[in-house]
Amino acid sequence: MKVAYKTVKDKSEAFAKIKNYITPSLFTKYNINPKIEYLQDSNQILAQGKGFELRIIFSDGDLSLDLNVGFFLVPFKQVILEKIEREVRVLV
C-alpha cells in the first residue's frame, strides 16, 4: 500500500516523523512487544512481532506499507493495515 507525501519534503523527513510514531509504546496497548529496526541507510523501518512483520519503505515521493501476518491474524490484516495507513497519512 502506497502513501504519498503531502506534509513532508522528502523521504528523510518522512522517515524521521514515522520513526517517532513507530515505537514500542505504539504496540504496548495491543500487548505486543515487537523488535523494531530503524534502517535509515536503506530507508526502511521494520517491526517484527509474534505473527506479524510490518515493513515501511521510504521512496522519493511516497512510502510503502507492507504487512505480513501469520495465519491467526489473516482475518484482521486489512483492518490493521488501514488503521496504520490512516495514521501514517496524517504524519506525511
N, C-alpha and C positions, 0 to 999 in steps of 0.2 A: 504494500500500500504506500503510495507516494503522498507527501505533504509538501506543497510549495511554500517557499519563504515569503512572508508578507511584511513582517516587522523587523527582520534582521537583514543585514547587508550581505553576509556571506556564510560559508559553512563553518568557519571558525567561531563566529558569533553565535550561530545556531548550536554548535557543539557546547559552548560554554553555558548557554541557557538550559539546554536539555540535561547537561551534566548536573546542574543544580536541582533539577526535577527528579531524575532517576537516581534515587539514593536509597539506602536500606530502609529509611523511615517510610518511604512510599509503600513498601511491601509489608511493613510491620502490621498495618491494620488488617491485612489479609492472612496474618500468621504465617508468612513466608519469609525465609531468610536466604535470599539468593546471593550468589557470588557475582559481583558487578565489576566489570573491567572497562576502564575508560581508555580506549586505544586511539589517542589523538593523532599519532603518526599515520594510522590507516583510516582515520576519520570514521571511527565506529565506537559504539557503546554496546556492550554485550552484558546481558543479565541472565544468569542461569540458576535455576532452582529445581526442586523436585518436580519433574513432569513438565517443565517448560524451558524455552530459550527465547529471549527477546533480543533481536539484533536491530540496531538503528544505524543506518549507513548514511553519512552526510555527503552530498554532492554539491556542485556549484549553485544550482537554483532550487534544490529541494532535498528532502531526506526520504529514505525508505524505511518503513517499519516492517519487520519480518518476525512473525511469532510462530514458533513450532511448539506444539503441545503433545503431551502423552495421551494415551487412549482415554483416560478418565476425564480429561479436560476438553476433548474434541467438541462436545456439545456447547461449550462456553467460549470457544475460540473467537468467533465473530463478535460476540458481546465484549470480550476483553479487548480485542483489537480496536473496536470502535471507540471504547472508552479512552484508551491510550491516545488514539488519533485525535479525539476532541480536545483533550488536554494539551497535547503537543501543538496542535494547530493554533491554539491561543498564544503559545510561547514564541512561535517562529513566524 
